[in-house]
């Protein structure tokens, strides 16, 4: 399923086209994967609508990829044919710059994103450098692992950036693929931490309570108590302003979004320093993920038996899955069945 042009999903309900493309041949240090499943991510909406335009079109989207190693390029040694692997948003980085050497390859100027800078997993086959492919724990089946590669890994990074300790109060604004996995991580790592949910839809709030949230309200509601940290997983600005009003003194807001839509940017005019930012509150953005984030989270998820809630779609239904994501028909994650 290929993206050939940028368009608004309000006007174009079929942004991806079903086409045949040449079989990719792995380069030196690359492996070719026969794709089994690929998760659907909000970042794909940003790509389609031009907030995160790829450098060239056409492009195959998809960066939560699970499959088996089908061909080995020259110089590869990490995997053997038939091994099950996953591919995340990070396709490659230079490995030589200061950021990479310090373990912050997510900030590398030569960071390449799967499904943005190179063809991704909305296809039967794809290539990836072997060092950026991840062994899949046996505990998970293919569909279960796909959302963990981005929604889970970026949620894991976001949670680490909050710097919370067990017993602190955490808020999650927005409750989709990433947030529902963060809640499961918190229940395992921080059993005495109470999680508060801010979501627009009652079904999302009910879902959060089913998973262990102590309180769930609307985006504009005030939590029963001020919170130590909040993770924002929405594409909008309104939840950012509202979340800042729910933080305690010295609290931290972590924004887990690669882009924000401009549809409600006027809401930023309601930002008041004394109400939202004073008392040494902090705002921290999340930029991409590192390979270590992905690898560490997969091990944690297997150890904690964290599995996502998800809905399955066939590859030809990719447009339907994307439109449902755009229109906020969400319960957990969405996964495409490729083969």
C-alpha positions in Angstrom: 0.0 0.0 0.0 1.8 3.1 -1.3 1.5 6.8 -0.6 1.9 8.7 -3.8 0.8 12.2 -2.8 0.1 14.4 0.3 -3.6 15.0 1.0 -6.1 15.7 3.7 -7.9 12.7 5.1 -11.1 14.7 5.4 -11.1 15.0 1.6 -9.3 11.8 0.6 -10.5 8.6 2.3 -8.2 6.4 0.2 -4.7 8.0 0.5 -2.8 4.7 -0.1 -2.9 2.7 -3.3 -2.6 -1.0 -3.8 0.3 -1.6 -6.3 3.0 -4.0 -7.2 6.6 -2.8 -6.6 9.9 -4.6 -7.3 11.2 -7.1 -4.7 13.8 -5.2 -2.6 17.3 -6.6 -2.7 19.3 -6.3 0.6 22.4 -4.2 0.5 25.6 -5.0 2.5 24.8 -5.3 6.2 21.0 -5.5 5.4 18.5 -8.3 5.7 15.3 -8.8 3.8 12.2 -9.5 5.8 9.0 -11.3 4.7 6.5 -9.1 6.5 3.8 -10.8 8.6 2.1 -7.9 10.2 2.6 -4.1 10.6 1.1 -1.8 13.2 -0.8 1.4 12.3 0.5 4.6 13.9 -0.7 8.2 14.2 2.6 9.2 12.7 1.3 7.8 9.4 -1.5 10.4 9.5 1.2 13.1 9.9 3.0 11.7 6.8 -0.1 11.5 4.7 -1.4 15.0 5.6 2.0 16.6 5.2 2.9 17.5 8.7 5.8 15.0 8.4 6.2 14.9 4.7 8.6 12.2 3.4 11.6 13.5 1.4 10.4 11.7 -1.7 7.2 10.0 -3.0 6.1 7.3 -3.6 6.8 5.7 -0.2 5.6 2.6 1.6 4.6 3.6 5.1 4.7 1.5 8.3 7.2 1.3 11.1 5.9 -1.4 13.5 7.0 -4.3 11.4 7.2 -8.0 12.3 8.3 -10.8 10.0 10.9 -13.5 9.2 14.4 -13.1 7.8 14.0 -14.2 4.2 17.4 -13.2 2.7 20.8 -12.1 4.1 22.8 -9.3 2.6 26.6 -9.4 2.3 28.4 -9.1 5.7 25.4 -10.0 7.9 25.9 -12.3 10.8 23.3 -11.5 13.5 20.4 -13.5 12.1 19.8 -16.7 10.2 17.1 -17.4 7.6 13.7 -17.9 9.2 14.4 -15.9 12.4 11.5 -13.7 13.6 12.4 -10.0 13.9 10.8 -6.7 14.4 11.6 -3.3 12.9 10.7 0.0 14.7 10.7 3.7 13.7 14.5 3.9 13.9 15.8 2.4 10.6 19.3 3.7 11.0 21.6 6.4 12.4 25.2 7.3 11.6 26.7 5.7 14.7 29.6 8.2 14.7 28.3 11.6 15.8 28.3 12.8 19.4 24.6 12.0 19.8 25.1 8.4 18.7 28.2 7.9 20.8 26.4 9.1 23.9 23.5 6.7 23.3 21.2 9.4 21.9 21.0 8.1 18.3 17.4 9.3 18.2 18.8 12.8 17.9 21.3 12.0 15.1 21.3 14.4 12.2 21.4 11.3 9.9 18.5 9.5 11.7 16.5 7.6 9.1 12.9 6.6 9.9 11.2 3.4 8.7 8.3 4.2 6.4 9.4 7.8 6.0 12.9 7.9 4.7 12.9 4.4 3.4 10.1 1.9 2.5 8.4 0.4 5.5 6.1 -2.4 6.4 2.9 -1.8 4.5 4.2 -4.3 2.0 5.0 -8.0 1.7 8.8 -7.5 1.9 11.2 -4.9 3.2 14.9 -4.4 3.9 16.6 -3.2 7.1 20.1 -2.9 8.4 20.7 -6.0 10.6 21.8 -3.9 13.6 18.4 -2.2 13.6 16.3 -5.4 13.5 15.2 -6.8 16.9 14.7 -10.4 17.9 11.2 -11.1 18.9 10.6 -12.8 22.3 8.8 -16.1 21.9 6.2 -15.0 24.4 4.5 -12.9 21.8 2.8 -13.8 18.5 3.4 -11.5 15.5 0.3 -9.3 15.9 1.0 -8.8 19.7 4.5 -7.6 19.1 3.8 -5.1 16.4 2.3 -2.3 18.6 5.1 -2.8 21.1 7.7 -1.7 18.5 6.5 1.9 18.4 3.5 2.6 20.6 5.1 0.5 23.4 8.7 1.7 22.9 7.9 5.4 22.6 5.6 5.0 25.6 8.4 3.4 27.5 10.8 6.2 26.6 8.1 8.8 27.6 7.6 7.1 31.0 11.4 7.1 31.6 11.5 10.8 30.8 8.8 11.6 33.4 11.4 10.6 36.1 8.6 9.4 38.3 9.2 7.1 41.3 6.9 4.4 42.7 4.1 6.1 44.6 4.1 9.3 42.5 0.9 10.3 40.7 0.9 10.0 36.9 -1.5 11.4 34.3 -2.1 10.2 30.8 -3.9 12.5 28.4 -5.2 10.7 25.4 -5.8 6.9 25.7 -4.9 5.1 22.5 -2.2 2.6 21.4 0.7 4.1 23.4 -1.1 5.3 26.5 -2.8 1.9 27.2 0.6 0.3 27.1 2.1 2.9 29.4 -0.6 2.1 31.9 0.3 -1.6 31.8 4.0 -0.7 32.2 3.2 1.4 35.3 1.1 -1.3 36.9 4.2 -3.6 36.7 7.1 -1.2 37.4 5.4 1.2 39.8 2.6 -0.7 41.6 2.0 2.1 44.1 1.6 4.8 41.5 -2.0 5.9 40.8 -2.7 6.6 37.1 -5.2 9.3 36.1 -6.6 9.4 32.5 -7.8 12.4 30.5 -9.7 11.3 27.4 -12.5 12.8 25.2 -14.6 9.7 24.8 -16.4 7.8 27.5 -15.5 4.5 26.0 -11.8 5.4 26.3 -12.2 6.4 29.9 -14.1 3.2 30.7 -11.3 1.2 28.9 -8.7 2.9 31.1 -10.6 2.0 34.3 -10.8 -1.6 33.1 -7.0 -1.6 32.8 -6.5 -0.1 36.3 -6.7 3.7 36.2 -7.9 5.1 39.5 -9.7 8.0 37.8 -10.7 9.0 34.3 -12.1 12.3 33.2 -12.5 14.5 30.2 -9.6 16.5 28.7 -10.7 19.7 30.4 -11.5 18.1 33.8 -9.3 18.6 36.9 -7.9 15.5 38.6 -8.8 14.9 42.2 -5.2 15.7 43.1 -2.3 17.5 41.5 -0.1 15.1 39.6 3.7 14.6 39.6 3.9 14.0 35.9 1.7 13.8 32.8 2.3 12.1 29.5 0.5 13.7 26.5 -0.1 11.3 23.6 -2.5 13.4 21.6 -2.1 15.2 18.3 -3.7 18.4 19.7 -2.7 21.5 21.7 -5.7 21.7 24.0 -4.6 18.7 26.1 -1.1 20.3 26.6 -2.6 23.4 28.1 -5.1 21.5 30.2 -2.4 19.1 31.4 -0.2 21.9 32.7 -3.0 23.0 34.9 -3.1 19.5 36.5 0.5 19.4 37.4 1.8 20.0 41.0 4.7 22.3 41.7 7.8 21.1 40.0 5.8 18.6 37.9 6.8 17.5 34.4 4.7 17.2 31.2 6.2 14.9 28.6 4.8 15.3 25.1 4.8 12.0 23.2 4.0 13.3 19.7 6.2 13.7 16.7 3.9 16.6 15.4 1.0 18.6 16.6 -1.9 19.5 14.3 -2.8 23.2 13.9 -6.6 22.7 14.1 -6.7 23.9 17.7 -3.5 26.1 17.9 -5.6 29.1 19.0 -6.0 27.2 22.3 -2.4 28.1 23.1 -3.6 31.7 23.6 -5.2 30.4 26.8 -1.8 29.5 28.2 -1.2 31.7 31.2 2.2 31.7 32.8 0.9 32.0 36.4 -1.6 29.2 36.0 0.2 26.8 33.8 4.0 27.2 33.9 5.0 28.9 37.2 6.2 26.9 40.2 9.0 25.4 38.1 6.9 23.1 36.0 8.7 21.5 33.0 7.8 20.5 29.5 9.8 17.8 27.8 9.4 16.5 24.3 10.0 13.0 23.0 12.0 12.7 19.8 12.0 9.3 18.1 13.4 6.2 19.9 16.8 4.6 20.2 17.5 1.0 19.4 18.1 0.5 23.1 14.6 1.8 24.0 13.1 -0.9 21.7 15.3 -3.7 22.9 14.8 -2.9 26.6 11.1 -2.5 26.3 10.7 -5.8 24.4 12.5 -7.6 27.3 10.4 -5.8 29.9 7.2 -6.5 28.1 8.0 -10.2 27.9 9.1 -10.3 31.6 5.9 -8.4 32.7 3.7 -10.3 30.2 2.5 -7.0 28.8 0.3 -7.6 25.7 -1.5 -4.9 23.7 -5.2 -4.7 23.0 -5.5 -4.4 19.2 -7.8 -4.7 16.2 -6.7 -6.6 13.0 -7.2 -5.4 9.4 -6.0 -6.9 6.1 -3.4 -5.0 4.2 -5.9 -3.9 1.6 -7.9 -2.3 4.5 -5.1 0.0 5.5 -7.0 3.1 4.4 -10.0 2.0 6.6 -7.7 1.6 9.6 -6.1 5.0 9.0 -9.5 6.7 8.7 -10.7 5.1 11.9 -7.5 6.3 13.7 -8.1 9.8 12.3 -11.7 9.8 13.5 -10.7 8.5 16.9 -12.3 5.1 16.7 -9.7 3.6 19.0 -9.5 0.8 21.5 -5.9 0.0 21.9 -3.9 -0.4 18.7 -4.6 -1.3 15.0 -2.5 -3.9 13.2 -2.4 -4.8 9.5 -2.2 -8.5 8.4 0.3 -8.6 5.6 0.9 -12.3 5.0 
